Amino acid sequence: MSRFETLDNNIISILSNQPTPVFDIWLKFRDEVKDINVIDRRMQHLKKKSLVANIRGKGWVKL
């Protein structure tokens, strides 16, 4: 598995049905990923794959 596949799986594992802000996701992975933009891009990628959804103003949820 590539680095991003591992990161994607880890992100999906911490999400729940309660909205999670992208900043909170980044705080859990800040040792692996130095820039919050990487987390944002991965979230957009997962959104395209229909694995997560963004609730405007609240955060990300797992579908």
All heavy atoms as TSV, in Angstrom:
chain	resi	resn	atom	element	x	y	z
A	1	MET	N	N	0.832	-1.178	0.000
A	1	MET	CA	C	0.000	0.000	0.000
A	1	MET	C	C	0.881	1.247	0.000
A	1	MET	O	O	1.928	1.270	0.616
A	1	MET	CB	C	-0.885	0.022	1.246
A	1	MET	CG	C	-1.979	-1.017	1.207
A	1	MET	SD	S	-2.999	-1.142	2.676
A	1	MET	CE	C	-3.488	0.489	2.997
A	2	SER	N	N	0.402	2.235	-0.688
A	2	SER	CA	C	1.163	3.471	-0.737
A	2	SER	C	C	0.942	4.287	0.533
A	2	SER	O	O	0.081	3.974	1.362
A	2	SER	CB	C	0.755	4.296	-1.955
A	2	SER	OG	O	-0.515	4.886	-1.757
A	3	ARG	N	N	1.704	5.318	0.664
A	3	ARG	CA	C	1.610	6.182	1.839
A	3	ARG	C	C	0.213	6.792	1.955
A	3	ARG	O	O	-0.351	6.874	3.045
A	3	ARG	CB	C	2.665	7.270	1.730
A	3	ARG	CG	C	2.593	8.298	2.810
A	3	ARG	CD	C	3.690	9.331	2.627
A	3	ARG	NE	N	3.393	10.472	3.451
A	3	ARG	CZ	C	3.473	11.720	3.045
A	3	ARG	NH1	N	3.856	11.986	1.830
A	3	ARG	NH2	N	3.194	12.705	3.852
A	4	PHE	N	N	-0.345	7.218	0.828
A	4	PHE	CA	C	-1.644	7.863	0.862
A	4	PHE	C	C	-2.775	6.874	1.120
A	4	PHE	O	O	-3.756	7.219	1.768
A	4	PHE	CB	C	-1.904	8.643	-0.427
A	4	PHE	CG	C	-1.037	9.870	-0.552
A	4	PHE	CD1	C	-0.250	10.059	-1.668
A	4	PHE	CD2	C	-1.002	10.830	0.448
A	4	PHE	CE1	C	0.546	11.180	-1.786
A	4	PHE	CE2	C	-0.212	11.958	0.343
A	4	PHE	CZ	C	0.570	12.131	-0.772
A	5	GLU	N	N	-2.654	5.654	0.648
A	5	GLU	CA	C	-3.674	4.641	0.937
A	5	GLU	C	C	-3.722	4.343	2.430
A	5	GLU	O	O	-4.798	4.205	3.010
A	5	GLU	CB	C	-3.394	3.366	0.151
A	5	GLU	CG	C	-3.656	3.489	-1.329
A	5	GLU	CD	C	-3.245	2.250	-2.102
A	5	GLU	OE1	O	-2.673	1.322	-1.493
A	5	GLU	OE2	O	-3.495	2.219	-3.308
A	6	THR	N	N	-2.562	4.271	3.053
A	6	THR	CA	C	-2.495	4.051	4.493
A	6	THR	C	C	-3.108	5.230	5.243
A	6	THR	O	O	-3.892	5.039	6.178
A	6	THR	CB	C	-1.031	3.856	4.936
A	6	THR	OG1	O	-0.460	2.809	4.175
A	6	THR	CG2	C	-0.945	3.538	6.408
A	7	LEU	N	N	-2.781	6.433	4.811
A	7	LEU	CA	C	-3.338	7.632	5.437
A	7	LEU	C	C	-4.853	7.682	5.259
A	7	LEU	O	O	-5.582	7.993	6.203
A	7	LEU	CB	C	-2.683	8.885	4.856
A	7	LEU	CG	C	-3.128	10.226	5.428
A	7	LEU	CD1	C	-2.836	10.293	6.922
A	7	LEU	CD2	C	-2.451	11.362	4.694
A	8	ASP	N	N	-5.332	7.353	4.059
A	8	ASP	CA	C	-6.776	7.332	3.804
A	8	ASP	C	C	-7.489	6.344	4.725
A	8	ASP	O	O	-8.530	6.652	5.295
A	8	ASP	CB	C	-7.067	6.972	2.344
A	8	ASP	CG	C	-6.649	8.063	1.370
A	8	ASP	OD1	O	-6.341	9.178	1.815
A	8	ASP	OD2	O	-6.642	7.779	0.163
A	9	ASN	N	N	-6.932	5.155	4.867
A	9	ASN	CA	C	-7.532	4.150	5.745
A	9	ASN	C	C	-7.547	4.605	7.204
A	9	ASN	O	O	-8.525	4.382	7.924
A	9	ASN	CB	C	-6.802	2.813	5.622
A	9	ASN	CG	C	-7.039	2.168	4.285
A	9	ASN	OD1	O	-8.048	2.404	3.638
A	9	ASN	ND2	N	-6.098	1.350	3.858
A	10	ASN	N	N	-6.473	5.269	7.626
A	10	ASN	CA	C	-6.422	5.779	8.994
A	10	ASN	C	C	-7.448	6.893	9.215
A	10	ASN	O	O	-8.078	6.955	10.270
A	10	ASN	CB	C	-5.024	6.285	9.327
A	10	ASN	CG	C	-4.021	5.177	9.445
A	10	ASN	OD1	O	-4.384	4.028	9.654
A	10	ASN	ND2	N	-2.759	5.509	9.291
A	11	ILE	N	N	-7.618	7.750	8.226
A	11	ILE	CA	C	-8.602	8.831	8.333
A	11	ILE	C	C	-10.007	8.259	8.428
A	11	ILE	O	O	-10.803	8.667	9.285
A	11	ILE	CB	C	-8.484	9.797	7.136
A	11	ILE	CG1	C	-7.205	10.626	7.244
A	11	ILE	CG2	C	-9.693	10.726	7.066
A	11	ILE	CD1	C	-6.897	11.448	6.008
A	12	ILE	N	N	-10.316	7.306	7.587
A	12	ILE	CA	C	-11.653	6.706	7.596
A	12	ILE	C	C	-11.915	6.005	8.929
A	12	ILE	O	O	-13.027	6.048	9.450
A	12	ILE	CB	C	-11.823	5.745	6.406
A	12	ILE	CG1	C	-11.888	6.551	5.102
A	12	ILE	CG2	C	-13.070	4.891	6.555
A	12	ILE	CD1	C	-11.876	5.715	3.860
A	13	SER	N	N	-10.885	5.395	9.495
A	13	SER	CA	C	-11.082	4.672	10.751
A	13	SER	C	C	-11.416	5.591	11.922
A	13	SER	O	O	-12.086	5.163	12.866
A	13	SER	CB	C	-9.860	3.822	11.076
A	13	SER	OG	O	-8.764	4.645	11.412
A	14	ILE	N	N	-10.957	6.851	11.900
A	14	ILE	CA	C	-11.249	7.736	13.025
A	14	ILE	C	C	-12.549	8.514	12.840
A	14	ILE	O	O	-13.045	9.093	13.803
A	14	ILE	CB	C	-10.096	8.725	13.301
A	14	ILE	CG1	C	-9.903	9.695	12.156
A	14	ILE	CG2	C	-8.827	7.996	13.645
A	14	ILE	CD1	C	-9.039	10.868	12.493
A	15	LEU	N	N	-13.106	8.521	11.629
A	15	LEU	CA	C	-14.356	9.249	11.402
A	15	LEU	C	C	-15.538	8.449	11.925
A	15	LEU	O	O	-15.516	7.233	11.984
A	15	LEU	CB	C	-14.552	9.528	9.914
A	15	LEU	CG	C	-13.605	10.542	9.287
A	15	LEU	CD1	C	-13.894	10.665	7.803
A	15	LEU	CD2	C	-13.722	11.892	9.955
A	16	SER	N	N	-16.589	9.168	12.296
A	16	SER	CA	C	-17.812	8.524	12.766
A	16	SER	C	C	-19.004	9.241	12.143
A	16	SER	O	O	-18.849	9.980	11.173
A	16	SER	CB	C	-17.886	8.588	14.291
A	16	SER	OG	O	-17.990	9.939	14.707
A	17	ASN	N	N	-20.181	9.008	12.692
A	17	ASN	CA	C	-21.378	9.670	12.186
A	17	ASN	C	C	-21.506	11.094	12.708
A	17	ASN	O	O	-22.351	11.842	12.248
A	17	ASN	CB	C	-22.624	8.859	12.551
A	17	ASN	CG	C	-22.641	7.540	11.817
A	17	ASN	OD1	O	-22.070	7.411	10.739
A	17	ASN	ND2	N	-23.277	6.547	12.402
A	18	GLN	N	N	-20.673	11.458	13.686
A	18	GLN	CA	C	-20.646	12.825	14.195
A	18	GLN	C	C	-19.647	13.632	13.359
A	18	GLN	O	O	-18.550	13.151	13.091
A	18	GLN	CB	C	-20.220	12.851	15.667
A	18	GLN	CG	C	-21.153	12.110	16.582
A	18	GLN	CD	C	-22.527	12.746	16.648
A	18	GLN	OE1	O	-22.658	13.955	16.572
A	18	GLN	NE2	N	-23.546	11.926	16.772
A	19	PRO	N	N	-20.011	14.846	12.942
A	19	PRO	CA	C	-19.093	15.661	12.135
A	19	PRO	C	C	-17.771	15.937	12.857
A	19	PRO	O	O	-17.758	16.294	14.029
A	19	PRO	CB	C	-19.864	16.954	11.909
A	19	PRO	CG	C	-21.292	16.602	12.112
A	19	PRO	CD	C	-21.307	15.499	13.130
A	20	THR	N	N	-16.677	15.739	12.141
A	20	THR	CA	C	-15.341	15.976	12.664
A	20	THR	C	C	-14.667	17.054	11.825
A	20	THR	O	O	-14.484	16.875	10.629
A	20	THR	CB	C	-14.491	14.685	12.596
A	20	THR	OG1	O	-15.201	13.628	13.239
A	20	THR	CG2	C	-13.151	14.878	13.252
A	21	PRO	N	N	-14.279	18.186	12.431
A	21	PRO	CA	C	-13.593	19.236	11.674
A	21	PRO	C	C	-12.249	18.751	11.134
A	21	PRO	O	O	-11.588	17.898	11.740
A	21	PRO	CB	C	-13.391	20.353	12.699
A	21	PRO	CG	C	-14.351	20.068	13.793
A	21	PRO	CD	C	-14.540	18.586	13.813
A	22	VAL	N	N	-11.848	19.298	9.992
A	22	VAL	CA	C	-10.595	18.884	9.361
A	22	VAL	C	C	-9.412	19.185	10.279
A	22	VAL	O	O	-8.422	18.444	10.288
A	22	VAL	CB	C	-10.441	19.538	7.963
A	22	VAL	CG1	C	-10.181	21.017	8.051
A	22	VAL	CG2	C	-9.347	18.867	7.173
A	23	PHE	N	N	-9.494	20.225	11.083
A	23	PHE	CA	C	-8.404	20.547	12.002
A	23	PHE	C	C	-8.210	19.442	13.032
A	23	PHE	O	O	-7.066	19.094	13.377
A	23	PHE	CB	C	-8.669	21.886	12.698
A	23	PHE	CG	C	-7.530	22.336	13.565
A	23	PHE	CD1	C	-6.367	22.840	13.000
A	23	PHE	CD2	C	-7.612	22.238	14.941
A	23	PHE	CE1	C	-5.305	23.243	13.797
A	23	PHE	CE2	C	-6.559	22.638	15.746
A	23	PHE	CZ	C	-5.407	23.146	15.169
A	24	ASP	N	N	-9.293	18.868	13.534
A	24	ASP	CA	C	-9.188	17.769	14.500
A	24	ASP	C	C	-8.569	16.525	13.869
A	24	ASP	O	O	-7.810	15.800	14.521
A	24	ASP	CB	C	-10.556	17.431	15.081
A	24	ASP	CG	C	-11.094	18.532	15.985
A	24	ASP	OD1	O	-10.308	19.432	16.371
A	24	ASP	OD2	O	-12.297	18.496	16.281
A	25	ILE	N	N	-8.893	16.300	12.604
A	25	ILE	CA	C	-8.287	15.170	11.883
A	25	ILE	C	C	-6.790	15.408	11.739
A	25	ILE	O	O	-5.974	14.510	11.958
A	25	ILE	CB	C	-8.961	14.979	10.513
A	25	ILE	CG1	C	-10.442	14.644	10.695
A	25	ILE	CG2	C	-8.252	13.895	9.701
A	25	ILE	CD1	C	-11.245	14.703	9.418
A	26	TRP	N	N	-6.428	16.635	11.372
A	26	TRP	CA	C	-5.015	16.967	11.192
A	26	TRP	C	C	-4.242	16.833	12.503
A	26	TRP	O	O	-3.095	16.372	12.508
A	26	TRP	CB	C	-4.868	18.377	10.631
A	26	TRP	CG	C	-3.451	18.807	10.507
A	26	TRP	CD1	C	-2.532	18.335	9.614
A	26	TRP	CD2	C	-2.771	19.758	11.319
A	26	TRP	NE1	N	-1.324	18.958	9.820
A	26	TRP	CE2	C	-1.447	19.839	10.860
A	26	TRP	CE3	C	-3.162	20.557	12.376
A	26	TRP	CZ2	C	-0.512	20.682	11.416
A	26	TRP	CZ3	C	-2.227	21.400	12.933
A	26	TRP	CH2	C	-0.922	21.461	12.462
A	27	LEU	N	N	-4.867	17.214	13.629
A	27	LEU	CA	C	-4.180	17.101	14.917
A	27	LEU	C	C	-3.782	15.666	15.232
A	27	LEU	O	O	-2.739	15.428	15.840
A	27	LEU	CB	C	-5.059	17.650	16.041
A	27	LEU	CG	C	-5.173	19.162	16.130
A	27	LEU	CD1	C	-6.150	19.552	17.231
A	27	LEU	CD2	C	-3.826	19.814	16.346
A	28	LYS	N	N	-4.592	14.702	14.809
A	28	LYS	CA	C	-4.273	13.298	15.072
A	28	LYS	C	C	-3.142	12.782	14.193
A	28	LYS	O	O	-2.463	11.825	14.552
A	28	LYS	CB	C	-5.517	12.445	14.892
A	28	LYS	CG	C	-6.558	12.769	15.939
A	28	LYS	CD	C	-7.775	11.925	15.807
A	28	LYS	CE	C	-8.765	12.366	16.879
A	28	LYS	NZ	N	-9.969	11.590	16.893
A	29	PHE	N	N	-2.940	13.407	13.031
A	29	PHE	CA	C	-1.922	12.935	12.081
A	29	PHE	C	C	-0.816	13.951	11.839
A	29	PHE	O	O	-0.066	13.823	10.876
A	29	PHE	CB	C	-2.581	12.584	10.743
A	29	PHE	CG	C	-3.560	11.462	10.846
A	29	PHE	CD1	C	-4.913	11.706	10.737
A	29	PHE	CD2	C	-3.143	10.173	11.065
A	29	PHE	CE1	C	-5.836	10.681	10.835
A	29	PHE	CE2	C	-4.043	9.142	11.179
A	29	PHE	CZ	C	-5.395	9.391	11.064
A	30	ARG	N	N	-0.662	14.935	12.704
A	30	ARG	CA	C	0.308	16.001	12.445
A	30	ARG	C	C	1.750	15.524	12.500
A	30	ARG	O	O	2.637	16.171	11.951
A	30	ARG	CB	C	0.088	17.168	13.387
A	30	ARG	CG	C	0.391	16.865	14.821
A	30	ARG	CD	C	0.169	18.070	15.686
A	30	ARG	NE	N	0.323	17.671	17.075
A	30	ARG	CZ	C	-0.339	18.193	18.055
A	30	ARG	NH1	N	-1.198	19.152	17.821
A	30	ARG	NH2	N	-0.156	17.774	19.281
A	31	ASP	N	N	2.021	14.398	13.144
A	31	ASP	CA	C	3.386	13.867	13.140
A	31	ASP	C	C	3.735	13.254	11.787
A	31	ASP	O	O	4.874	13.325	11.340
A	31	ASP	CB	C	3.563	12.818	14.243
A	31	ASP	CG	C	3.463	13.440	15.631
A	31	ASP	OD1	O	3.750	14.639	15.759
A	31	ASP	OD2	O	3.076	12.712	16.568
A	32	GLU	N	N	2.740	12.651	11.132
A	32	GLU	CA	C	2.956	12.039	9.817
A	32	GLU	C	C	2.896	13.077	8.702
A	32	GLU	O	O	3.637	13.000	7.735
A	32	GLU	CB	C	1.890	10.980	9.547
A	32	GLU	CG	C	1.885	9.832	10.514
A	32	GLU	CD	C	0.684	8.937	10.290
A	32	GLU	OE1	O	0.271	8.768	9.133
A	32	GLU	OE2	O	0.164	8.408	11.281
A	33	VAL	N	N	1.960	14.027	8.837
A	33	VAL	CA	C	1.706	15.011	7.788
A	33	VAL	C	C	1.943	16.392	8.377
A	33	VAL	O	O	1.274	16.790	9.326
A	33	VAL	CB	C	0.245	14.905	7.285
A	33	VAL	CG1	C	-0.031	15.924	6.219
A	33	VAL	CG2	C	-0.042	13.504	6.801
A	34	LYS	N	N	2.889	17.111	7.828
A	34	LYS	CA	C	3.241	18.419	8.381
A	34	LYS	C	C	2.279	19.523	7.972
A	34	LYS	O	O	2.143	20.517	8.672
A	34	LYS	CB	C	4.657	18.807	7.943
A	34	LYS	CG	C	5.707	17.817	8.366
A	34	LYS	CD	C	5.788	17.696	9.856
A	34	LYS	CE	C	6.854	16.713	10.259
A	34	LYS	NZ	N	6.725	16.224	11.590
A	35	ASP	N	N	1.602	19.374	6.832
A	35	ASP	CA	C	0.764	20.439	6.293
A	35	ASP	C	C	-0.704	20.021	6.294
A	35	ASP	O	O	-1.041	18.926	5.843
A	35	ASP	CB	C	1.224	20.763	4.867
A	35	ASP	CG	C	0.638	22.038	4.335
A	35	ASP	OD1	O	0.002	22.786	5.105
A	35	ASP	OD2	O	0.810	22.299	3.124
A	36	ILE	N	N	-1.562	20.879	6.773
A	36	ILE	CA	C	-2.996	20.580	6.825
A	36	ILE	C	C	-3.592	20.463	5.416
A	36	ILE	O	O	-4.610	19.805	5.220
A	36	ILE	CB	C	-3.742	21.638	7.668
A	36	ILE	CG1	C	-5.134	21.124	8.032
A	36	ILE	CG2	C	-3.794	22.971	6.958
A	36	ILE	CD1	C	-5.833	21.943	9.086
A	37	ASN	N	N	-2.936	21.057	4.418
A	37	ASN	CA	C	-3.431	20.962	3.045
A	37	ASN	C	C	-3.416	19.526	2.535
A	37	ASN	O	O	-4.262	19.154	1.716
A	37	ASN	CB	C	-2.618	21.851	2.104
A	37	ASN	CG	C	-2.865	23.319	2.365
A	37	ASN	OD1	O	-3.944	23.696	2.821
A	37	ASN	ND2	N	-1.865	24.132	2.108
A	38	VAL	N	N	-2.493	18.719	3.001
A	38	VAL	CA	C	-2.438	17.311	2.598
A	38	VAL	C	C	-3.691	16.595	3.095
A	38	VAL	O	O	-4.317	15.832	2.357
A	38	VAL	CB	C	-1.164	16.634	3.133
A	38	VAL	CG1	C	-1.171	15.139	2.853
A	38	VAL	CG2	C	0.067	17.285	2.536
A	39	ILE	N	N	-4.070	16.851	4.340
A	39	ILE	CA	C	-5.287	16.240	4.893
A	39	ILE	C	C	-6.500	16.714	4.108
A	39	ILE	O	O	-7.380	15.909	3.767
A	39	ILE	CB	C	-5.443	16.585	6.388
A	39	ILE	CG1	C	-4.291	16.003	7.207
A	39	ILE	CG2	C	-6.786	16.111	6.924
A	39	ILE	CD1	C	-4.270	14.496	7.279
A	40	ASP	N	N	-6.559	17.992	3.788
A	40	ASP	CA	C	-7.695	18.524	3.031
A	40	ASP	C	C	-7.798	17.865	1.657
A	40	ASP	O	O	-8.887	17.489	1.225
A	40	ASP	CB	C	-7.583	20.034	2.891
A	40	ASP	CG	C	-8.801	20.633	2.225
A	40	ASP	OD1	O	-9.924	20.358	2.704
A	40	ASP	OD2	O	-8.644	21.361	1.227
A	41	ARG	N	N	-6.677	17.683	0.993
A	41	ARG	CA	C	-6.686	17.027	-0.327
A	41	ARG	C	C	-7.113	15.568	-0.228
A	41	ARG	O	O	-7.824	15.054	-1.088
A	41	ARG	CB	C	-5.314	17.129	-0.972
A	41	ARG	CG	C	-5.002	18.530	-1.421
A	41	ARG	CD	C	-3.659	18.602	-2.066
A	41	ARG	NE	N	-3.345	19.982	-2.387
A	41	ARG	CZ	C	-2.130	20.464	-2.428
A	41	ARG	NH1	N	-1.091	19.673	-2.196
A	41	ARG	NH2	N	-1.925	21.718	-2.727
A	42	ARG	N	N	-6.672	14.892	0.828
A	42	ARG	CA	C	-7.085	13.498	1.009
A	42	ARG	C	C	-8.577	13.415	1.282
A	42	ARG	O	O	-9.249	12.499	0.823
A	42	ARG	CB	C	-6.310	12.836	2.155
A	42	ARG	CG	C	-4.818	12.728	1.965
A	42	ARG	CD	C	-4.358	12.327	0.594
A	42	ARG	NE	N	-4.889	11.069	0.124
A	42	ARG	CZ	C	-4.888	10.692	-1.161
A	42	ARG	NH1	N	-4.392	11.468	-2.091
A	42	ARG	NH2	N	-5.409	9.542	-1.513
A	43	MET	N	N	-9.120	14.376	2.032
A	43	MET	CA	C	-10.555	14.390	2.296
A	43	MET	C	C	-11.331	14.616	1.003
A	43	MET	O	O	-12.364	13.993	0.771
A	43	MET	CB	C	-10.905	15.476	3.330
A	43	MET	CG	C	-10.279	15.260	4.689
A	43	MET	SD	S	-10.548	13.633	5.404
A	43	MET	CE	C	-12.289	13.662	5.688
A	44	GLN	N	N	-10.844	15.493	0.139
A	44	GLN	CA	C	-11.498	15.724	-1.148
A	44	GLN	C	C	-11.436	14.465	-2.009
A	44	GLN	O	O	-12.393	14.128	-2.709
A	44	GLN	CB	C	-10.847	16.905	-1.885
A	44	GLN	CG	C	-11.013	18.230	-1.177
A	44	GLN	CD	C	-12.452	18.636	-1.003
A	44	GLN	OE1	O	-13.304	18.343	-1.827
A	44	GLN	NE2	N	-12.733	19.311	0.095
A	45	HIS	N	N	-10.318	13.753	-1.961
A	45	HIS	CA	C	-10.182	12.506	-2.711
A	45	HIS	C	C	-11.171	11.456	-2.207
A	45	HIS	O	O	-11.829	10.769	-2.997
A	45	HIS	CB	C	-8.749	11.993	-2.597
A	45	HIS	CG	C	-8.514	10.677	-3.252
A	45	HIS	ND1	N	-8.422	10.553	-4.622
A	45	HIS	CD2	C	-8.367	9.438	-2.740
A	45	HIS	CE1	C	-8.238	9.270	-4.919
A	45	HIS	NE2	N	-8.196	8.581	-3.795
A	46	LEU	N	N	-11.290	11.349	-0.887
A	46	LEU	CA	C	-12.234	10.391	-0.309
A	46	LEU	C	C	-13.678	10.790	-0.613
A	46	LEU	O	O	-14.542	9.927	-0.772
A	46	LEU	CB	C	-12.021	10.283	1.199
A	46	LEU	CG	C	-10.697	9.650	1.632
A	46	LEU	CD1	C	-10.493	9.801	3.127
A	46	LEU	CD2	C	-10.638	8.192	1.210
A	47	LYS	N	N	-13.920	12.072	-0.726
A	47	LYS	CA	C	-15.263	12.561	-1.083
A	47	LYS	C	C	-15.611	12.143	-2.508
A	47	LYS	O	O	-16.734	11.721	-2.783
A	47	LYS	CB	C	-15.323	14.076	-0.938
A	47	LYS	CG	C	-16.676	14.671	-1.217
A	47	LYS	CD	C	-16.630	16.182	-1.038
A	47	LYS	CE	C	-17.949	16.809	-1.451
A	47	LYS	NZ	N	-17.886	18.270	-1.357
A	48	LYS	N	N	-14.647	12.234	-3.414
A	48	LYS	CA	C	-14.878	11.807	-4.796
A	48	LYS	C	C	-15.163	10.313	-4.881
A	48	LYS	O	O	-15.910	9.866	-5.750
A	48	LYS	CB	C	-13.667	12.131	-5.671
A	48	LYS	CG	C	-13.588	13.559	-6.090
A	48	LYS	CD	C	-12.423	13.772	-7.046
A	48	LYS	CE	C	-12.335	15.204	-7.461
A	48	LYS	NZ	N	-11.202	15.438	-8.384
A	49	LYS	N	N	-14.567	9.539	-3.987
A	49	LYS	CA	C	-14.789	8.092	-3.955
A	49	LYS	C	C	-16.058	7.729	-3.193
A	49	LYS	O	O	-16.371	6.563	-3.039
A	49	LYS	CB	C	-13.586	7.399	-3.316
A	49	LYS	CG	C	-12.333	7.469	-4.173
A	49	LYS	CD	C	-11.122	6.964	-3.436
A	49	LYS	CE	C	-11.050	5.471	-3.433
A	49	LYS	NZ	N	-9.801	4.969	-2.827
A	50	SER	N	N	-16.794	8.741	-2.704
A	50	SER	CA	C	-18.049	8.569	-1.952
A	50	SER	C	C	-17.858	7.782	-0.656
A	50	SER	O	O	-18.707	6.994	-0.267
A	50	SER	CB	C	-19.114	7.910	-2.817
A	50	SER	OG	O	-19.398	8.697	-3.944
A	51	LEU	N	N	-16.735	8.000	0.004
A	51	LEU	CA	C	-16.484	7.356	1.283
A	51	LEU	C	C	-16.769	8.287	2.455
A	51	LEU	O	O	-17.042	7.827	3.560
A	51	LEU	CB	C	-15.041	6.858	1.358
A	51	LEU	CG	C	-14.661	5.788	0.340
A	51	LEU	CD1	C	-13.176	5.485	0.411
A	51	LEU	CD2	C	-15.477	4.536	0.579
A	52	VAL	N	N	-16.681	9.599	2.215
A	52	VAL	CA	C	-16.946	10.597	3.249
A	52	VAL	C	C	-17.795	11.709	2.657
A	52	VAL	O	O	-17.893	11.855	1.432
A	52	VAL	CB	C	-15.644	11.192	3.839
A	52	VAL	CG1	C	-14.804	10.139	4.523
A	52	VAL	CG2	C	-14.848	11.919	2.790
A	53	ALA	N	N	-18.387	12.493	3.545
A	53	ALA	CA	C	-19.168	13.653	3.117
A	53	ALA	C	C	-18.827	14.820	4.030
A	53	ALA	O	O	-18.462	14.630	5.194
A	53	ALA	CB	C	-20.660	13.358	3.185
A	54	ASN	N	N	-18.956	16.021	3.482
A	54	ASN	CA	C	-18.693	17.224	4.249
A	54	ASN	C	C	-20.012	17.882	4.609
A	54	ASN	O	O	-20.836	18.144	3.739
A	54	ASN	CB	C	-17.835	18.185	3.432
A	54	ASN	CG	C	-17.398	19.381	4.246
A	54	ASN	OD1	O	-17.554	19.415	5.447
A	54	ASN	ND2	N	-16.840	20.357	3.571
A	55	ILE	N	N	-20.201	18.132	5.899
A	55	ILE	CA	C	-21.353	18.883	6.360
A	55	ILE	C	C	-20.879	20.310	6.568
A	55	ILE	O	O	-20.025	20.555	7.416
A	55	ILE	CB	C	-21.928	18.285	7.657
A	55	ILE	CG1	C	-22.391	16.861	7.367
A	55	ILE	CG2	C	-23.061	19.145	8.194
A	55	ILE	CD1	C	-22.860	16.107	8.563
A	56	ARG	N	N	-21.405	21.191	5.772
A	56	ARG	CA	C	-20.913	22.555	5.716
A	56	ARG	C	C	-20.929	23.206	7.107
A	56	ARG	O	O	-21.934	23.232	7.802
A	56	ARG	CB	C	-21.777	23.375	4.773
A	56	ARG	CG	C	-21.248	24.733	4.516
A	56	ARG	CD	C	-22.087	25.427	3.502
A	56	ARG	NE	N	-21.226	26.306	2.725
A	56	ARG	CZ	C	-21.650	27.037	1.740
A	56	ARG	NH1	N	-22.895	26.976	1.360
A	56	ARG	NH2	N	-20.821	27.806	1.101
A	57	GLY	N	N	-19.791	23.729	7.499
A	57	GLY	CA	C	-19.654	24.420	8.760
A	57	GLY	C	C	-19.475	23.527	9.975
A	57	GLY	O	O	-19.298	24.027	11.080
A	58	LYS	N	N	-19.536	22.211	9.780
A	58	LYS	CA	C	-19.428	21.297	10.930
A	58	LYS	C	C	-18.266	20.338	10.799
A	58	LYS	O	O	-17.561	20.102	11.753
A	58	LYS	CB	C	-20.723	20.538	11.117
A	58	LYS	CG	C	-21.854	21.460	11.466
A	58	LYS	CD	C	-23.065	20.706	11.896
A	58	LYS	CE	C	-24.146	21.718	12.262
A	58	LYS	NZ	N	-25.271	21.114	12.886
A	59	GLY	N	N	-18.069	19.733	9.637
A	59	GLY	CA	C	-16.969	18.817	9.466
A	59	GLY	C	C	-17.292	17.653	8.560
A	59	GLY	O	O	-18.228	17.686	7.781
A	60	TRP	N	N	-16.484	16.605	8.681
A	60	TRP	CA	C	-16.556	15.439	7.820
A	60	TRP	C	C	-17.177	14.264	8.551
A	60	TRP	O	O	-16.924	14.055	9.738
A	60	TRP	CB	C	-15.150	15.061	7.350
A	60	TRP	CG	C	-14.551	16.083	6.460
A	60	TRP	CD1	C	-13.770	17.146	6.835
A	60	TRP	CD2	C	-14.670	16.176	5.049
A	60	TRP	NE1	N	-13.400	17.870	5.740
A	60	TRP	CE2	C	-13.932	17.297	4.630
A	60	TRP	CE3	C	-15.321	15.408	4.085
A	60	TRP	CZ2	C	-13.833	17.663	3.291
A	60	TRP	CZ3	C	-15.206	15.777	2.764
A	60	TRP	CH2	C	-14.481	16.885	2.380
A	61	VAL	N	N	-17.955	13.483	7.823
A	61	VAL	CA	C	-18.561	12.259	8.364
A	61	VAL	C	C	-18.291	11.100	7.412
A	61	VAL	O	O	-18.116	11.285	6.218
A	61	VAL	CB	C	-20.084	12.394	8.596
A	61	VAL	CG1	C	-20.381	13.391	9.668
A	61	VAL	CG2	C	-20.803	12.745	7.324
A	62	LYS	N	N	-18.275	9.896	7.973
A	62	LYS	CA	C	-18.094	8.686	7.171
A	62	LYS	C	C	-19.450	8.279	6.611
A	62	LYS	O	O	-20.466	8.317	7.302
A	62	LYS	CB	C	-17.517	7.574	8.047
A	62	LYS	CG	C	-17.261	6.295	7.296
A	62	LYS	CD	C	-16.516	5.231	8.055
A	62	LYS	CE	C	-16.679	5.191	9.531
A	62	LYS	NZ	N	-16.033	4.025	10.144
A	63	LEU	N	N	-19.480	7.877	5.355
A	63	LEU	CA	C	-20.736	7.409	4.740
A	63	LEU	C	C	-20.848	5.907	4.872
A	63	LEU	O	O	-19.938	5.182	5.007
A	63	LEU	CB	C	-20.798	7.797	3.268
A	63	LEU	CG	C	-20.861	9.289	2.995
A	63	LEU	CD1	C	-20.853	9.537	1.497
A	63	LEU	CD2	C	-22.092	9.896	3.611
